[in-house]
Amino acid sequence: MIPMHAPALCAALLLLAACGSSNDSGGTGSSGGSHPGTRVADATVTGPITGGLHGHPLWDSWYDLGELGYVEEEYFISGSAKTYPATTSADYTTRIIVRRPADAARFNGTVLLDWVNVTAQFENAVDTLEAHQLFHRDGYAYVHVSAQAAGLCCVPELTPKLWDPLRYADLSHPGDDYSFDMLSQIAKAIRAPAGTAPMGNLKVQRIIAMGQSQSASRLYGYVTQVQRDADVIDGFLIHSGGGRTYDPAPAVPVIQLFSEAEASPEPPSQVPNYRAWEIAGSAHQNFWVGYHQVLGAGLRALGDLQRPASADETMHATAANYGEQVNPLQLVCIVAGTQFPMRYLVSSAIHHLDRWIRTGTAPPQGARFEFDGEALATDSYGNGLGGIRLPMVDVPVARSNATLCGLGGITLPFTDLELMSLYPTHADYYCQTKAATQRAMDQGFLLPADAEELLGRAMGAKNRWMVDGVPGC
């Protein structure tokens, strides 16, 4: 049973995100694994951490990663971090949660550092939630990074220091002014450990840092102020946050995702090593993330036992709804968030970043949003015009608004009458979706595995039509 204070937790989890086309060459990328990080101090790694009141980390996986061939371990990272510009230094001890393939042969060589979001005054690994299917499918290692002070202390029950004061007694954060150097030291400890190796026997070849909203803004600061000095991270995914001006150009590949909530007529920089993707139909937060937070991570933090890995797939049945099925949660603003599948673009961006770093092959350039004066121009269904357009935007089954429900947006499925007027039979709808799916794949914005999932859901939506039709496409 959920304790009485769970509704407050659920509301906070869902409100976490409230916060505040380029050169054809795209830069040359980097082969990865060559950064000595000589200007970054060594940190001390302790772990794996065990024990405590709960016997597991706060915000560990709510489903069993062992069944998927992954090891999950928590480590403490200690050192002396400096500010930028370097005026003072301070001691710190923070923590990371490492998820890595148990079999070295499955590891693809890339480690993803998720600078977790702390806007709600506790930690939310947004991009891990968005792209965890990709991680497990393609053999990435991924790391929950507690970079900011608010994530460690002190909201009752939801930060490590108070959730488990026994396990986390040694954690000490000097303040966010030191977080950039802390991230650098964590990356160095993962790439070239001086002692305990958080990645075990895995050979780390590339490190990508990622973060959403407030975390994206922090990473933008890191890219523009720190990266050239530290040189320990190979690429960055900056998701729904941060500025859009890079002068000079980033030293390593950067992909930046802009939802409709961040739409601006100000053009992003057109410089090497940078891609800006403006994504029609998307909002700052979304239903997929909120659903996983409340019914997965949130319940685990409140005392649920870790569930079988199959529970994650079961959750996808509802969480992956892009409006093709009617669900009561679509009408509940606090639970919602647009059902636009931002996870597809996050996964695609990570895939392209990894390839960019490895081979120098730049990602596709996305079209810009269209504007009516200073405002984003929208179609009759509420979706932004221009930008990167996935099938559910060009072949809609729902009306979207990216700014209702705070920064979450909302998706309202079409009525049966609206649906039939657009697509008289399910076959009409499916064949148009299939064509749009192929177009998105050809453009490079939709990965094959995600296209397969999308078409499976489109086929499963036939219950909304009185006339099935036979897809001949």
Buried (B, 14 or more C-beta within 10 A) or exposed (E): EBEEEBEEBBEBBBBBBBBEBBBEEBBBBBEBBEBEBEEBBBBBBBBBBEEBEBEBBBBBBBBBBEEBEBBBBBBBBBBBBBBBEEEEBBEBBBBBBBBBBBEEEBBBBBBBBBBBBBBBBBBBBBBBBBBBBBBBBBBBBBBBBBBBBBBBBEBEBBBBBBBBEEBBEEBBBBEBBBBBBBBBBBBBBBBBBEEBBBBBEBEBBBBBBBBBBBBBBBBBBBBBEBBEBBBBBBBBBBBBBBBBEBEEBBBBBBBBBBBBBBBEEEEBBBBBBBBBBBBBBBBBBBBBBBBBBBBBBBBBBBEBEBBEBEBBEEBBEBBBBBBBBBBEBBEEEBBBBBBBBBBBBBBBBBBBBBBBBBEBEBBBBBBBBBBEEEEBEBBEBBBBBBBBBBBBBBBBBBBBBBBBBBBBBBBBBBEEEBBBEEBBBBBBBBBBBBBBBBBBBEBBBBBEBBBEBBBEBBBEBBEBBEEEBEBEE
